[in-house]
């Protein structure tokens, strides 16, 4: 079964998406303060994962 509503022609969907290729010589580095803020957003506590399976759902026919 396929549930979809046709919204008409999709010719515009085939148009390639443009890419921005900046000139590396014009890129200005961020300040140390801003870099530290960005770096902290990727930090995490390096503790053991200790994962466990709580439940398994095998009811899907797929």
C-alpha positions as a Markdown table, in Angstrom:
| # | Residue | x | y | z |
|---|---|---|---|---|
| 1 | Unk | 0.0 | 0.0 | 0.0 |
| 2 | Unk | 1.3 | 3.5 | -0.9 |
| 3 | Unk | -0.3 | 6.6 | 0.6 |
| 4 | Unk | 0.7 | 9.7 | -1.3 |
| 5 | Unk | -1.0 | 12.8 | -2.5 |
| 6 | Unk | 0.2 | 14.0 | -5.8 |
| 7 | Unk | 0.7 | 17.8 | -5.8 |
| 8 | Unk | 1.3 | 18.1 | -9.5 |
| 9 | Unk | 4.4 | 18.2 | -11.6 |
| 10 | Unk | 7.8 | 18.0 | -9.8 |
| 11 | Unk | 10.1 | 19.3 | -12.6 |
| 12 | Unk | 11.6 | 21.8 | -10.1 |
| 13 | Unk | 12.7 | 18.9 | -7.9 |
| 14 | Unk | 15.2 | 17.8 | -10.6 |
| 15 | Unk | 17.1 | 21.1 | -10.6 |
| 16 | Unk | 20.6 | 20.7 | -9.0 |
| 17 | Unk | 21.2 | 22.4 | -5.7 |
| 18 | Unk | 23.9 | 25.1 | -5.9 |
| 19 | Unk | 27.0 | 24.9 | -3.8 |
| 20 | Unk | 28.8 | 27.8 | -2.2 |
| 21 | Unk | 32.6 | 27.5 | -2.6 |
| 22 | Unk | 34.1 | 30.4 | -0.7 |
| 23 | Unk | 37.6 | 31.6 | -1.4 |
| 24 | Unk | 39.8 | 30.2 | 1.4 |
| 25 | Unk | 41.9 | 33.4 | 1.4 |
| 26 | Unk | 38.9 | 35.4 | 2.5 |
| 27 | Unk | 37.8 | 33.3 | 5.4 |
| 28 | Unk | 38.5 | 35.0 | 8.8 |
| 29 | Unk | 39.1 | 32.7 | 11.8 |
| 30 | Unk | 36.8 | 33.1 | 14.8 |
| 31 | Unk | 38.2 | 34.4 | 18.1 |
| 32 | Unk | 39.5 | 31.9 | 20.7 |
| 33 | Unk | 36.5 | 32.8 | 22.9 |
| 34 | Unk | 34.0 | 31.9 | 20.2 |
| 35 | Unk | 36.0 | 28.7 | 19.3 |
| 36 | Unk | 35.9 | 27.6 | 22.9 |
| 37 | Unk | 32.1 | 28.0 | 23.0 |
| 38 | Unk | 31.7 | 26.0 | 19.8 |
| 39 | Unk | 34.1 | 23.3 | 21.1 |
| 40 | Unk | 32.2 | 23.0 | 24.4 |
| 41 | Unk | 29.0 | 22.2 | 22.5 |
| 42 | Unk | 30.6 | 18.9 | 21.3 |
| 43 | Unk | 32.0 | 17.9 | 24.7 |
| 44 | Unk | 30.5 | 15.1 | 26.8 |
| 45 | Unk | 31.3 | 13.1 | 29.9 |
| 46 | Unk | 33.4 | 10.1 | 28.8 |
| 47 | Unk | 31.7 | 7.6 | 31.1 |
| 48 | Unk | 30.9 | 3.9 | 30.3 |
| 49 | Unk | 27.8 | 3.6 | 28.1 |
| 50 | Unk | 26.2 | 0.8 | 30.2 |
| 51 | Unk | 23.5 | 0.2 | 27.6 |
| 52 | Unk | 20.7 | -2.3 | 28.0 |
| 53 | Unk | 17.6 | -3.4 | 26.1 |
| 54 | Unk | 14.5 | -2.5 | 28.0 |
| 55 | Unk | 12.0 | -3.9 | 25.5 |
| 56 | Unk | 11.7 | -5.4 | 22.0 |
| 57 | Unk | 8.7 | -4.8 | 19.7 |
| 58 | Unk | 8.3 | -7.6 | 17.2 |
| 59 | Unk | 4.8 | -6.7 | 16.2 |
| 60 | Unk | 5.6 | -5.0 | 12.9 |
| 61 | Unk | 4.9 | -7.2 | 9.9 |
| 62 | Unk | 7.9 | -5.6 | 8.1 |
